Amino acid sequence: MSTPETNTENTAQTITDTTTINAAASGSFTIGGDLTVNRLGFGSMQLTGPGVWGDPKDPDVAVRVLRRAVELGVDFIDTADSYGPVVAEQLIKKALHPYPEGLVIATKAGLTRQGPDQWTPVGRPAYLRQQVELSLRNLGLERIDLLQLHRIDPEVPLEDQVGELKKLQDEGKIRHIGLSEVSIEQLQAAQQIAEIVTVQNLYNVANRQSEALLDHATEHGIGFIPWFPLATGELAKPGGPLAAIAEKSGATPSQLALAWLLKRSPAMLPIPGTSSVAHLEDNIAATSVQLSDADFEAIAQAA
C-alpha cells in the first residue's frame, strides 16, 4: 500500500453543517491532462429502480438529488447506458441540461441488460458505436467527456473494442477513454491501442483486491474510480473500527470510509451514489473529515 499523506491530527474531525460542505474540499484531479474535477463525485446507478432496472420510485426525488449534488460542488458524475437501461442518463439530462460549465459526465458502454441484476458484456464494435451514439442523444451532448468500456468482452478481440472507441474519439464524439474492471495487464494492452485516462474497479475499505492496479494508476497519473466505495460491512457494526472512530469523531461510518479512500491516493475519485438528498449531504460532508495517520492505518489493518 502506498504511504498516505502526512496528517498531524490525532483524531478524525468533521463538520456536518450542510451550508458549508462542498465537494471542492476533497481536492482536485485532472483527467487526461485537461479535465480538472473535484475528487469526490457522484455515481448515478442508485437513481434507477430495484436491480438497477427501470424507473425510480420517485423520479422527482432523483432529479433533486442530482441538482443538489451540483449545488454542493460535485462536478464529476458517473453513469452508464446500462443503468435502467438509459434511465440514469435521461434523468441526468432532465435534471441538469443545459449543463453548467465545468461539469464532467462520464458514461459507459459494453454491458447489456436482460432484466434486474442481469448484466452481459457485449463488445462488438458496431454495438459499442450504437451505444455511444445513443448516450450522446440521451445525455444531450455533442461529445462525451469520458467514455468507459464497461467490461471487456472475452468473445471480442480487445483491439476491436478499444479500437472502435479510438475511432469515435478521432471523430470527436469521445474526449477521453477509460476502462472498467480490468487488470494491470489489460490496461497496458489497451494503452497500446489508445490513451487510457481512468480505470474503474471495485474497491473500498473492506475489498482491496484492486490494490495493485490502484498503485499502478497513481504512479502513472491515471484516475482510479472505485465503484461500491461505501461497502463498510462489518467495519461499521457496533464495536468495529469505523464505529469506534465515528463515535469519538462525530463522523458517520460512511464519511470515514470515503475519507479513507480520499487519503489513500491522490488519484482516487470516489463516486458514492444515493437516491436520498440527506444521504448525499452526509456523503459530501466526508470532505471535512481529516483522518489521522493512526486512524487511517487502524481502518486499513482492521479491514
Summary of the structure (lengths in Angstrom):
residues: 303
radius of gyration: 18.6
end to end distance: 13.2
largest distance: 55.0
contacts: 1077
relative contact order: 0.18
helix: 41%
strand: 17%
